[in-house]
Amino acid sequence: MLSVDNISLAFGGVKALTDISFDVREHEIRAIIGPNGAGKSSMLNCINGVYSPQRGTIRIGTETFRQMDPNKAARMGIARTFQNIALFKGMSVLDNLMTGRNLKMNCGLLAQALYLGPNRREEIEHREKVEHIIDFLQIESVRKTPVARLPYGIQKRVELGRALAAEPRLLLLDEPMAGMNIEEKQDMCRFILDVNDEFGTTIVLIEHDMGVVMDISDRVVVLDYGKKIGDGTPDDVRNNQAVIDAYLGVAH
């Protein structure tokens, strides 16, 4: 589904990514791991167009791009969650998820403002899709609650729901379990696996919890200081000496 070929990204004299290549297969959960500052989020930002790499290409299906932009990425079926929650805090859970349907809406601004017949029918259809996601994520009890009033773990679940509302083919998750307790992590793992299984969504995941990564990932790519040092199955990566050194340090 996705191929990242020789991507290099620098900010002035700081090299965030150096000649990174890996692929993502249809319907797999692909993890990107590495110590803090390894370039993991920068990699996701290149894939969905937040950053423009100086070198390399990104191939999605049969189309190859030197640079991506967020609007193009969204239209090609790429959705994203962020390391820091990026929800509309004053809006309800339902309204936040409805914003994820934006690209699916065909009625013009005037029809939406006047709430005319075609727009009314279209909104009902989108609401049905969003209600299905609310049921799937088990957040029915807070559907009308402003997001700012919700616990952190539920907010992360709402952000996942907003990304799912766009019906993505490829879902990019940037530390979806950061700051969660054990029970919240278990719930999020279950939802990620169910999204992959029931919706058939391909997932690229950044996560620091190695237990989670090894349990739910099909393959893992490892970055360190912007360079790729490992790529393979969880067992391959677990036994890779370069990966062990990057996480545990090397005695000098």
LUMPAKOL-199471 format. One record per atom (N, C-alpha, C): residue in three letters; x, z, y. Coordinates in steps of 0.1 Angstrom, whole numbers, plus 5000, padded with zeros to 4 digits. Each point is the difference from the previous one (the first is absolute). Layout:
N
  residu    c1    c3    c2
     ALA     X     Z     Y
...
This chain:
252
  residu    c1    c3    c2
     MET  5008  5000  4988
     MET  4992  5000  5012
     MET  5009  5000  5013
     LEU  5010  5008  5000
     LEU  5009  5002  5012
     LEU  5014  4999  4996
     SER  5008  4992  5008
     SER  5014  4999  4998
     SER  5007  5002  5013
     VAL  5009  5010  5000
     VAL  5008  5003  5012
     VAL  5014  4995  4997
     ASP  5005  4991  5008
     ASP  5013  4993  4997
     ASP  5010  5002  5011
     ASN  5011  5008  4998
     ASN  5011  5001  5009
     ASN  4996  5005  5014
     ILE  4991  5010  5000
     ILE  4996  5005  5013
     ILE  5011  5009  5006
     SER  5003  4997  5013
     SER  5009  5008  5008
     SER  4993  5003  5013
     LEU  5001  5013  5004
     LEU  4994  5004  5013
     LEU  5010  5010  5007
     ALA  5002  4997  5013
     ALA  5009  5009  5007
     ALA  4993  5003  5014
     PHE  5003  5012  5005
     PHE  4996  5004  5013
     PHE  5012  5003  5008
     GLY  5004  4990  5008
     GLY  5013  5000  5007
     GLY  5011  5000  4989
     GLY  5009  5011  5001
     GLY  5011  5000  4990
     GLY  4996  5008  4987
     VAL  4988  5005  4999
     VAL  4995  5007  4989
     VAL  4994  4991  4990
     LYS  5005  5000  4988
     LYS  4995  4991  4989
     LYS  4990  5008  4992
     ALA  4987  4997  5002
     ALA  4989  5007  4992
     ALA  4999  4995  4986
     LEU  5002  4986  4998
     LEU  4999  4994  4987
     LEU  5011  4989  4999
     THR  5006  4999  4989
     THR  5011  4991  4998
     THR  4997  4992  4987
     ASP  4996  4988  5001
     ASP  5000  4990  4989
     ASP  4991  5006  4988
     ILE  4988  5004  5003
     ILE  4991  5006  4990
     ILE  4992  4989  4994
     SER  4999  5000  4986
     SER  4992  4991  4993
     SER  4993  5008  4988
     PHE  4987  4997  4999
     PHE  4993  5005  4988
     PHE  4986  4993  5000
     ASP  4993  5001  4988
     ASP  4987  4994  4999
     ASP  4990  5010  4996
     VAL  4987  4996  5002
     VAL  4989  5008  4996
     VAL  4991  4991  4992
     ARG  4997  5005  4988
     ARG  4991  4992  4991
     ARG  4986  5003  5002
     GLU  4991  4990  4997
     GLU  4986  5002  5001
     GLU  4996  5012  4992
     HIS  4992  5009  5006
     HIS  4993  5011  4994
     HIS  5009  5012  4996
     GLU  5013  5000  5005
     GLU  5008  5011  4997
     GLU  5001  5011  5011
     ILE  5005  5011  4997
     ILE  5003  5011  5010
     ILE  5015  5000  5001
     ARG  5005  4996  5012
     ARG  5014  4998  5002
     ARG  5005  5011  5010
     ALA  5008  5008  4996
     ALA  5005  5011  5009
     ALA  5013  4997  5007
     ILE  5001  5004  5013
     ILE  5012  4999  5007
     ILE  5005  5015  5003
     ILE  5011  5003  4995
     ILE  5005  5014  5003
     ILE  5014  5000  5006
     GLY  5004  5012  5004
     GLY  5013  5001  5006
     GLY  5001  5012  5009
     PRO  5011  5005  5004
     PRO  5002  5012  5009
     PRO  4994  4996  5014
     ASN  4998  5010  5008
     ASN  4996  4998  5014
     ASN  5009  4991  5007
     GLY  4995  4990  5007
     GLY  5008  4991  5008
     GLY  5005  4988  4991
     ALA  4995  4998  4988
     ALA  5005  4990  4991
     ALA  4994  4986  5004
     GLY  4990  5000  5008
     GLY  4994  4987  5005
     GLY  4987  4996  4993
     LYS  4993  5010  4994
     LYS  4988  4998  4992
     LYS  4989  4995  5009
     SER  4997  5008  5010
     SER  4989  4996  5009
     SER  5003  4987  5008
     SER  5013  4998  5003
     SER  5004  4988  5007
     SER  4997  4988  4991
     MET  5001  5002  4987
     MET  4997  4989  4990
     MET  4985  4996  5001
     LEU  4992  5011  4999
     LEU  4985  4997  5001
     LEU  4997  4994  5013
     ASN  5007  5004  5011
     ASN  4997  4994  5013
     ASN  5003  4986  5001
     CYS  5010  4996  4993
     CYS  5004  4985  4999
     CYS  4989  4992  4992
     ILE  4995  5007  4989
     ILE  4991  4993  4992
     ILE  4987  4997  5007
     ASN  4995  5010  5008
     ASN  4987  4998  5007
     ASN  5002  4996  5015
     GLY  5012  4997  5004
     GLY  5001  4993  5013
     GLY  5002  5009  5012
     VAL  5002  5013  4997
     VAL  5003  5009  5012
     VAL  5014  4998  5005
     TYR  5009  4997  4991
     TYR  5014  4997  5004
     TYR  5002  4985  4996
     SER  5009  4993  5007
     SER  5004  4987  4997
     SER  5015  5000  4995
     PRO  5003  4998  4988
     PRO  5014  5001  4995
     PRO  5009  4988  5006
     GLN  5013  5003  5002
     GLN  5009  4990  5005
     GLN  5003  4989  4990
     ARG  5000  5004  4987
     ARG  5003  4991  4989
     ARG  4990  5002  4988
     GLY  4999  4989  4992
     GLY  4992  5002  4988
     GLY  4986  4994  5001
     THR  4993  4999  4989
     THR  4986  4995  5000
     THR  4991  5009  4991
     ILE  4988  4999  5003
     ILE  4989  5007  4992
     ILE  4991  4990  4995
     ARG  4998  5000  4987
     ARG  4991  4991  4993
     ARG  4988  5007  4995
     ILE  4988  4995  5003
     ILE  4988  5006  4995
     ILE  4992  4989  4993
     GLY  4999  5001  4987
     GLY  4995  4989  4992
     GLY  5009  4988  5001
     THR  4994  4989  5005
     THR  5008  4988  5001
     THR  5005  4997  5014
     GLU  4997  5009  5010
     GLU  5004  4998  5014
     GLU  5012  5009  5003
     THR  5010  4994  5007
     THR  5012  5007  5004
     THR  5001  5001  5015
     PHE  5004  5012  5005
     PHE  5000  5002  5014
     PHE  5014  5006  5004
     ARG  5005  4995  5012
     ARG  5011  5006  5006
     ARG  4996  5013  5007
     GLN  4989  5000  5006
     GLN  4994  5011  5007
     GLN  4986  5001  4997
     MET  4995  5013  4999
     MET  4986  5002  4998
     MET  4995  5007  5013
     ASP  4987  5000  5002
     ASP  4994  5008  5011
     ASP  4988  5007  4994
     PRO  4997  5012  5006
     PRO  4989  5009  4993
     PRO  4987  4993  4998
     ASN  4996  4991  5010
     ASN  4987  4994  4998
     ASN  5000  4990  4989
     LYS  5011  4992  4999
     LYS  5002  4991  4989
     LYS  5000  5007  4986
     ALA  5007  5011  5000
     ALA  5001  5008  4988
     ALA  4986  5005  4995
     ALA  4993  5005  5010
     ALA  4986  5005  4997
     ALA  4991  4989  4994
     ARG  5001  4988  5007
     ARG  4992  4989  4995
     ARG  5004  4995  4986
     MET  5013  5002  4997
     MET  5005  4996  4986
     MET  4997  5011  4990
     GLY  4993  5011  5004
     GLY  4996  5010  4990
     GLY  5010  5011  4998
     ILE  5008  5003  5011
     ILE  5009  5012  4999
     ILE  4995  5011  5009
     ALA  4998  5012  4994
     ALA  4995  5011  5008
     ALA  5011  5011  4999
     ARG  4999  5010  5009
     ARG  5011  5009  5002
     ARG  4995  5014  5004
     THR  5006  5010  4994
     THR  4999  5014  5006
     THR  5013  5004  5005
     PHE  5000  5010  5009
     PHE  5012  5004  5007
     PHE  5005  5014  4996
     GLN  5013  5002  5002
     GLN  5006  5013  4998
     GLN  4993  5011  5008
     ASN  4997  4998  5012
     ASN  4993  5009  5009
     ASN  4986  4994  5001
     ILE  4990  5009  4998
     ILE  4986  4995  4999
     ILE  4996  4993  5013
     ALA  4994  4988  4999
     ALA  4997  4992  5011
     ALA  4985  4997  5000
     LEU  4992  5011  5001
     LEU  4985  4998  5000
     LEU  4995  5002  5014
     PHE  4987  4996  5002
     PHE  4993  5003  5013
     PHE  4994  5014  4999
     LYS  5007  5010  5005
     LYS  4996  5014  4997
     LYS  4986  5004  5005
     GLY  4996  4994  5011
     GLY  4986  5003  5005
     GLY  4989  4993  4993
     MET  5003  4991  4991
     MET  4989  4993  4993
     MET  4998  5006  4987
     SER  4988  4997  4994
     SER  4997  5005  4987
     SER  5007  4993  4989
     VAL  5000  5006  4988
     VAL  5006  4993  4988
     VAL  4994  4986  4998
     LEU  4987  4999  5001
     LEU  4993  4988  4998
     LEU  5005  4989  5010
     ASP  5000  5004  5013
     ASP  5004  4991  5010
     ASP  5015  4996  4999
     ASN  5008  5009  4996
     ASN  5014  4996  4997
     ASN  5002  4990  4989
     LEU  4992  5002  4990
     LEU  5000  4990  4989
     LEU  4994  4986  5004
     MET  4990  5001  5009
     MET  4994  4987  5005
     MET  5011  4992  5008
     THR  5009  5007  5006
     THR  5010  4992  5008
     THR  5009  4992  4990
     GLY  5001  5004  4987
     GLY  5007  4992  4991
     GLY  4993  4987  4996
     ARG  4988  4999  5003
     ARG  4992  4988  4997
     ARG  5001  4989  5011
     ASN  5008  5003  5011
     ASN  5000  4992  5012
     ASN  5002  4985  4997
     LEU  5010  4997  4991
     LEU  5003  4986  4997
     LEU  4989  4993  4992
     LYS  4992  5008  4994
     LYS  4989  4994  4992
     LYS  4987  4997  5008
     MET  5000  5004  5013
     MET  4988  4998  5008
     MET  5001  4987  5006
     ASN  4989  4992  4999
     ASN  4999  4987  5005
     ASN  4992  4998  5013
     CYS  4991  5010  5003
     CYS  4992  4999  5012
     CYS  5008  5002  5013
     GLY  4996  4993  5010
     GLY  5008  5001  5013
     GLY  4997  5013  5007
     LEU  5007  5002  5011
     LEU  5000  5013  5008
     LEU  4986  5002  5005
     LEU  4993  4989  5006
     LEU  4987  5001  5006
     LEU  4990  5005  4989
     ALA  5000  4993  4988
     ALA  4991  5004  4990
     ALA  5002  5014  4996
     GLN  5012  5005  4999
     GLN  5003  5014  4997
     GLN  4995  5009  5010
     ALA  5002  4997  5013
     ALA  4996  5008  5011
     ALA  4984  5002  5001
     LEU  4993  4989  4997
     LEU  4986  5000  5001
     LEU  4993  5004  4986
     TYR  5009  5001  4990
     TYR  4995  5003  4987
     TYR  4989  4991  4995
     LEU  5002  4987  5001
     LEU  4991  4990  4996
     LEU  4998  4999  4985
     GLY  4990  4992  4996
     GLY  4997  4999  4985
     GLY  5012  4997  4991
     PRO  5008  4989  5003
     PRO  5011  4997  4991
     PRO  5010  5012  5000
     ASN  5003  5006  5011
     ASN  5009  5011  5001
     ASN  4995  5012  4992
     ARG  4987  5002  5002
     ARG  4994  5012  4992
     ARG  5002  4998  4985
     ARG  4997  4988  4995
     ARG  5001  4998  4986
     ARG  5015  5001  4996
     GLU  5009  4994  5008
     GLU  5014  5001  4997
     GLU  5005  5015  4999
     GLU  4996  5008  5010
     GLU  5004  5014  5000
     GLU  4995  5007  4988
     ILE  4988  4997  4996
     ILE  4995  5007  4988
     ILE  5008  4997  4988
     GLU  5004  4987  4999
     GLU  5009  4996  4988
     GLU  5013  5008  5001
     HIS  5006  5001  5012
     HIS  5013  5007  5001
     HIS  4998  5014  4998
     ARG  4989  5006  5004
     ARG  4998  5014  4997
     ARG  4999  5003  4986
     GLU  4994  4991  4992
     GLU  4999  5002  4986
     GLU  5014  5000  4993
     LYS  5009  4991  5005
     LYS  5013  5000  4995
     LYS  5007  5013  5003
     VAL  4999  5005  5012
     VAL  5006  5012  5004
     VAL  4995  5012  4993
     GLU  4987  5001  4997
     GLU  4994  5011  4993
     GLU  5005  5000  4986
     HIS  5003  4988  4994
     HIS  5005  5000  4986
     HIS  5014  5006  5000
     ILE  5008  4998  5011
     ILE  5014  5006  5001
     ILE  4999  5015  5002
     ILE  4990  5004  5008
     ILE  4998  5014  5002
     ILE  4997  5007  4987
     ASP  4991  4994  4992
     ASP  4997  5006  4987
     ASP  5012  5000  4991
     PHE  5008  4989  5000
     PHE  5011  4999  4992
     PHE  5011  5011  5003
     LEU  5002  5003  5012
     LEU  5009  5010  5005
     LEU  4995  5014  5000
     GLN  4987  5001  4997
     GLN  4994  5013  4999
     GLN  5000  5008  5013
     ILE  4996  4993  5011
     ILE  5000  5006  5013
     ILE  4986  4999  5006
     GLU  4989  5000  4991
     GLU  4987  4998  5005
     GLU  4996  5012  5009
     SER  5004  5012  4997
     SER  4996  5012  5008
     SER  5005  5000  5014
     VAL  5010  4991  5003
     VAL  5006  5000  5014
     VAL  4999  4987  5007
     ARG  4991  4991  4994
     ARG  4999  4987  5005
     ARG  4996  4999  5015
     LYS  4992  5010  5005
     LYS  4996  5000  5014
     LYS  5009  5009  5009
     THR  5010  5006  4994
     THR  5009  5010  5007
     THR  5011  4993  5008
     PRO  5002  5004  5012
     PRO  5012  4995  5008
     PRO  5013  5003  4992
     VAL  5008  4990  5000
     VAL  5013  5001  4992
     VAL  5008  5012  5004
     ALA  5000  5003  5013
     ALA  5009  5011  5005
     ALA  4996  5013  4994
     ARG  4988  5002  4995
     ARG  4996  5013  4995
     ARG  5003  5001  4985
     LEU  5006  4990  4994
     LEU  5002  5000  4985
     LEU  5014  5005  4997
     PRO  5001  5006  4988
     PRO  5014  5005  4996
     PRO  5009  4987  4998
     TYR  5013  5003  5001
     TYR  5010  4990  4999
     TYR  4999  4991  4988
     GLY  4998  5006  4988
     GLY  4999  4992  4988
     GLY  4988  4991  5000
     ILE  4989  5004  5006
     ILE  4988  4991  5000
     ILE  5002  4989  5010
     GLN  5007  5003  5011
     GLN  5004  4989  5010
     GLN  5008  4989  4993
     LYS  5010  5004  4992
     LYS  5008  4990  4993
     LYS  4991  4992  4991
     ARG  4990  5006  4994
     ARG  4991  4993  4991
     ARG  4991  4990  5008
     VAL  4996  5004  5012
     VAL  4993  4991  5009
     VAL  5008  4988  5004
     GLU  5013  5003  5003
     GLU  5009  4988  5004
     GLU  5001  4991  4989
     LEU  5001  5005  4987
     LEU  5000  4991  4989
     LEU  4987  4992  4999
     GLY  4989  5006  5003
     GLY  4987  4994  5000
     GLY  4999  4989  5010
     ARG  5005  5002  5012
     ARG  5000  4990  5010
     ARG  5008  4987  4996
     ALA  5011  5003  4993
     ALA  5008  4988  4995
     ALA  4992  4993  4989
     LEU  4994  5007  4992
     LEU  4992  4994  4989
     LEU  4988  4992  5005
     ALA  4995  5004  5012
     ALA  4988  4993  5006
     ALA  5003  4986  5003
     ALA  5013  4997  5002
     ALA  5004  4986  5003
     ALA  5001  4991  4987
     GLU  4997  5006  4989
     GLU  5001  4993  4987
     GLU  5013  4993  4998
     PRO  5011  5008  5000
     PRO  5014  4994  5000
     PRO  5003  4995  4986
     ARG  5008  4990  4999
     ARG  5007  4996  4987
     ARG  5012  5008  4998
     LEU  5007  5003  5012
     LEU  5012  5008  4999
     LEU  4999  5012  5010
     LEU  5002  5012  4994
     LEU  4998  5012  5008
     LEU  5014  5007  5001
     LEU  5004  5002  5013
     LEU  5013  5007  5003
     LEU  4997  5014  5004
     LEU  5005  5010  4992
     LEU  4998  5014  5003
     LEU  5013  5007  5003
     ASP  5001  5005  5013
     ASP  5012  5006  5005
     ASP  4998  5016  4999
     GLU  5006  5005  4989
     GLU  4999  5015  4998
     GLU  4986  5005  5000
     PRO  4991  4995  4991
     PRO  4986  5005  5001
     PRO  4998  5014  4996
     MET  5011  5006  4994
     MET  4998  5014  4995
     MET  5009  5010  5008
     ALA  5006  4995  5011
     ALA  5008  5009  5008
     ALA  4992  5012  5006
     GLY  5005  5012  4998
     GLY  4994  5012  5005
     GLY  4989  5005  4992
     MET  4997  4994  4989
     MET  4989  5005  4991
     MET  5004  5011  4991
     ASN  4990  5008  4996
     ASN  5003  5010  4989
     ASN  4998  4993  4987
     ILE  5003  5007  4989
     ILE  5000  4994  4987
     ILE  4987  4995  4996
     GLU  4989  5007  5003
     GLU  4987  4995  4996
     GLU  4996  4987  5008
     GLU  5004  5000  5013
     GLU  4997  4988  5008
     GLU  5008  4988  4995
     LYS  5013  5003  4996
     LYS  5008  4989  4994
     LYS  4994  4994  4987
     GLN  4995  5009  4992
     GLN  4994  4996  4987
     GLN  4988  4991  5003
     ASP  4991  5004  5010
     ASP  4989  4992  5004
     ASP  5004  4986  5005
     MET  5010  5000  5009
     MET  5005  4987  5005
     MET  5006  4991  4990
     CYS  5007  5006  4990
     CYS  5005  4992  4989
     CYS  4989  4993  4992
     ARG  4990  5008  4998
     ARG  4988  4995  4992
     ARG  4994  4988  5008
     PHE  4998  5002  5013
     PHE  4994  4989  5008
     PHE  5008  4988  5000
     ILE  5014  5001  5001
     ILE  5009  4989  5001
     ILE  4999  4992  4986
     LEU  5000  5007  4989
     LEU  4999  4994  4987
     LEU  4987  4993  4998
     ASP  4989  5006  5005
     ASP  4987  4994  4999
     ASP  4998  4988  5009
     VAL  5006  5000  5012
     VAL  5000  4988  5009
     VAL  5007  4989  4993
     ASN  5012  5003  4993
     ASN  5007  4989  4993
     ASN  4992  4995  4988
     ASP  4993  5009  4993
     ASP  4994  4996  4988
     ASP  4986  4994  5003
     GLU  4991  5007  5008
     GLU  4987  4995  5002
     GLU  4999  4989  5010
     PHE  5007  5000  5010
     PHE  5000  4990  5011
     PHE  5010  4989  4997
     GLY  5009  5002  4991
     GLY  5010  4990  4997
     GLY  5010  4998  5011
     THR  5002  5010  5009
     THR  5008  4999  5012
     THR  5015  5002  4996
     THR  5009  4992  5005
     THR  5014  5002  4998
     THR  5005  5010  5011
     ILE  5008  5009  4996
     ILE  5004  5011  5009
     ILE  5015  5001  5001
     VAL  5005  5001  5013
     VAL  5014  5003  5003
     VAL  5000  5014  5006
     LEU  5007  5009  4994
     LEU  4999  5015  5004
     LEU  5013  5005  5003
     ILE  5001  5007  5012
     ILE  5011  5008  5004
     ILE  4997  5015  4997
     GLU  5008  5007  4992
     GLU  4997  5014  4997
     GLU  5013  5008  4997
     HIS  5000  5012  5005
     HIS  5012  5008  4998
     HIS  4999  5009  4987
     ASP  4988  5002  4996
     ASP  4998  5009  4988
     ASP  5004  4992  4988
     MET  5011  5002  4994
     MET  5005  4992  4989
     MET  4991  5002  4987
     GLY  4994  5011  4998
     GLY  4991  5002  4989
     GLY  4988  4990  5001
     VAL  4995  4999  5012
     VAL  4989  4990  5003
     VAL  5004  4986  4997
     VAL  5012  4996  5006
     VAL  5005  4987  4999
     VAL  5002  4996  4985
     MET  5006  5009  4992
     MET  5003  4997  4986
     MET  4988  4999  4992
     ASP  4989  5008  5004
     ASP  4988  5000  4992
     ASP  4991  4988  5002
     ILE  4999  4995  5013
     ILE  4990  4989  5003
     ILE  5006  4987  5002
     SER  5013  4998  5002
     SER  5006  4987  5003
     SER  5003  4992  4988
     ASP  4998  4987  5002
     ASP  5004  4990  4989
     ASP  5015  4997  5002
     ARG  5004  4998  5012
     ARG  5015  4997  5003
     ARG  5003  5007  5013
     VAL  5013  5003  5002
     VAL  5005  5007  5012
     VAL  5012  4993  5006
     VAL  5000  4998  5013
     VAL  5012  4995  5007
     VAL  5005  5012  5008
     VAL  5013  5001  5000
     VAL  5007  5012  5007
     VAL  5009  4995  5011
     LEU  4997  5005  5012
     LEU  5008  4997  5012
     LEU  5009  5012  5004
     ASP  5011  4997  5006
     ASP  5009  5011  5005
     ASP  5008  4994  5012
     TYR  4998  5006  5012
     TYR  5007  4995  5012
     TYR  4997  4985  5002
     GLY  4988  4995  4997
     GLY  4996  4987  5003
     GLY  5004  4990  4989
     LYS  5006  5004  4989
     LYS  5005  4991  4989
     LYS  4993  5004  4987
     LYS  4998  4990  4992
     LYS  4993  5002  4987
     LYS  5011  5005  4990
     ILE  4997  5011  4994
     ILE  5009  5006  4990
     ILE  4995  5001  4986
     GLY  4987  4996  4999
     GLY  4994  5001  4987
     GLY  4986  4993  4999
     ASP  4997  4994  4989
     ASP  4987  4993  4998
     ASP  4997  4999  4985
     GLY  4988  5004  4997
     GLY  4997  5000  4985
     GLY  4988  5009  4997
     THR  4999  5003  4987
     THR  4989  5009  4996
     THR  5004  5014  5004
     PRO  4990  5009  5000
     PRO  5004  5014  5003
     PRO  5011  5006  4992
     ASP  5000  4996  4987
     ASP  5011  5005  4991
     ASP  5014  4994  5004
     ASP  5000  4988  5004
     ASP  5012  4993  5004
     ASP  5005  5007  5013
     VAL  4992  5003  5009
     VAL  5004  5006  5013
     VAL  5004  5014  4998
     ARG  4993  5007  4991
     ARG  5003  5014  4998
     ARG  5014  5002  4994
     ASN  5005  4990  4993
     ASN  5013  5001  4994
     ASN  5011  4992  5007
     ASN  4997  4995  5012
     ASN  5009  4992  5008
     ASN  5009  5010  5007
     GLN  5013  4999  4998
     GLN  5010  5010  5006
     GLN  5000  4999  5015
     ALA  4999  4987  5006
     ALA  5000  4999  5014
     ALA  4988  5007  5006
     VAL  4988  4999  4994
     VAL  4988  5007  5005
     VAL  5002  5015  4999
     ILE  5006  5005  4989
     ILE  5002  5014  4999
     ILE  5010  5005  5011
     ASP  5010  4992  5002
     ASP  5010  5004  5011
     ASP  4993  5000  5014
     ALA  4991  4991  5002
     ALA  4993  4999  5013
     ALA  4991  5012  5003
     TYR  4994  5005  4989
     TYR  4991  5011  5002
     TYR  5006  5014  4999
     LEU  5011  5001  4992
     LEU  5006  5013  4997
     LEU  5013  5001  5008
     GLY  5005  4989  5005
     GLY  5013  5001  5007
     GLY  5012  4998  4991
     VAL  5011  4995  5005
     VAL  5012  4998  4992
     VAL  5011  5010  5004
     ALA  5006  5006  4990
     ALA  5010  5010  5003
     ALA  5013  4993  5005
     HIS  5006  5005  5010
     HIS  5012  4994  5006
     HIS  5011  5010  5000
